[in-house]
Amino acid sequence: MNRKIFTGEQIKKLSKNRNVRRCGAKSVRYKKSFKESALKLYNEEGMSAVEIFKEAGFDLDLIGIRKPNKLMHQWNEAFGVRKEKEPPSPEVAVKRIERGKELRNLKAKVTYLEAENRFLAQLRAGKRQ
């Protein structure tokens, strides 16, 4: 297993977060209150795990971008939340769909603007000749 090992400086940085109970070279222990509130936001409010960890002040480059999702699934099992694969509530489903639509729209805008920039660059290059 490829496990991340934290440096002394990284351990200090993680330990300063109010949601961390304890931090070692190989693991981070989170406070129970943070786990419970994170699960509530994840399961009931429809927030993504990454958003929850960012709002809590965690540096995802430090703990890993995939770690929040992994932890949410572990905590759901540990706390006995959603043991069965049940669909999310309609409100949560709508929020997730809206985020997906927003992301697709933003990607389309970026693609359009990149194409427009290439076109304008070609136009400028043609005028210089």
C-alpha positions in Angstrom: 0.0 0.0 0.0 1.3 3.4 -0.9 0.8 5.4 2.3 1.7 9.0 2.7 4.3 9.9 5.3 4.1 13.4 6.8 7.1 15.5 7.6 7.5 17.3 11.0 6.4 20.6 9.4 3.3 18.9 7.8 2.4 17.3 11.2 2.6 20.7 12.9 0.4 22.3 10.2 -2.2 19.5 10.4 -2.2 19.5 14.2 -3.1 23.2 14.2 -6.4 22.5 12.6 -9.2 22.5 15.2 -10.8 19.4 13.6 -7.7 17.2 14.2 -7.5 15.2 17.4 -4.0 13.9 16.8 -1.6 13.7 13.9 1.4 11.3 13.4 3.8 10.6 10.6 1.4 8.1 9.0 -2.1 9.1 10.0 -4.4 11.9 11.0 -7.1 11.4 13.7 -10.1 13.6 13.3 -12.4 14.8 16.2 -15.7 12.9 16.5 -17.6 16.2 16.3 -16.0 17.0 13.0 -16.8 13.5 11.7 -20.5 13.8 12.7 -20.9 17.3 11.2 -19.1 16.3 8.0 -21.4 13.3 7.6 -24.4 15.5 8.2 -23.3 17.9 5.5 -22.4 15.1 3.2 -25.5 13.0 3.6 -28.2 15.5 4.3 -27.0 18.8 2.7 -25.4 17.2 -0.3 -22.1 18.8 0.0 -19.1 17.0 -1.6 -16.5 15.6 0.7 -13.8 17.8 -0.9 -15.9 20.9 -0.2 -16.4 19.9 3.4 -12.7 19.4 4.0 -11.8 22.6 2.2 -14.3 24.6 4.4 -12.8 22.9 7.5 -9.4 24.3 6.6 -7.6 21.3 5.3 -4.9 21.5 2.6 -5.9 18.8 0.1 -2.5 18.9 -1.4 -1.2 17.8 2.0 -3.7 15.1 2.9 -4.5 14.0 -0.6 -7.3 15.0 -3.0 -9.0 11.5 -2.8 -8.8 11.2 1.0 -12.0 13.1 1.8 -14.2 10.8 -0.2 -12.5 7.7 1.2 -13.0 9.0 4.7 -16.7 9.8 4.1 -17.3 6.2 3.1 -15.4 4.8 6.0 -17.2 7.1 8.5 -20.6 6.3 7.0 -19.9 2.6 7.6 -18.4 3.2 11.1 -21.4 5.4 12.2 -23.9 3.0 10.6 -25.2 5.6 8.2 -26.6 4.4 4.9 -25.5 0.8 5.2 -27.8 -0.1 2.3 -27.3 1.5 -1.1 -30.3 3.8 -0.9 -30.7 6.7 -3.3 -30.0 10.2 -1.8 -32.9 12.4 -0.9 -34.5 14.4 -3.7 -33.0 17.6 -2.4 -29.5 16.1 -2.3 -29.9 14.7 -5.8 -31.0 18.0 -7.2 -28.0 19.8 -5.6 -25.6 17.2 -7.1 -27.2 17.5 -10.6 -27.0 21.3 -10.4 -23.3 21.1 -9.5 -22.8 18.8 -12.5 -24.6 21.1 -14.9 -22.6 24.1 -13.6 -19.3 22.2 -14.1 -20.3 21.2 -17.7 -21.2 24.9 -18.4 -17.9 26.1 -17.1 -16.0 23.5 -19.1 -17.8 24.6 -22.2 -17.0 28.2 -21.5 -13.3 27.4 -21.1 -13.3 25.4 -24.3 -15.0 28.3 -26.2 -12.6 30.9 -24.7 -9.6 28.8 -25.6 -10.8 28.5 -29.2 -11.5 32.2 -29.3 -8.0 33.0 -28.0 -6.4 30.7 -30.7 -8.5 32.4 -33.4 -7.5 35.9 -32.2 -3.8 34.8 -32.0 -4.0 33.6 -35.6 -5.7 36.8 -36.7 -2.9 38.9 -35.0 -0.2 36.8 -36.6 -1.8 37.3 -40.0 -1.8 41.1 -39.6 1.9 41.1 -38.7 3.0 39.5 -41.9 
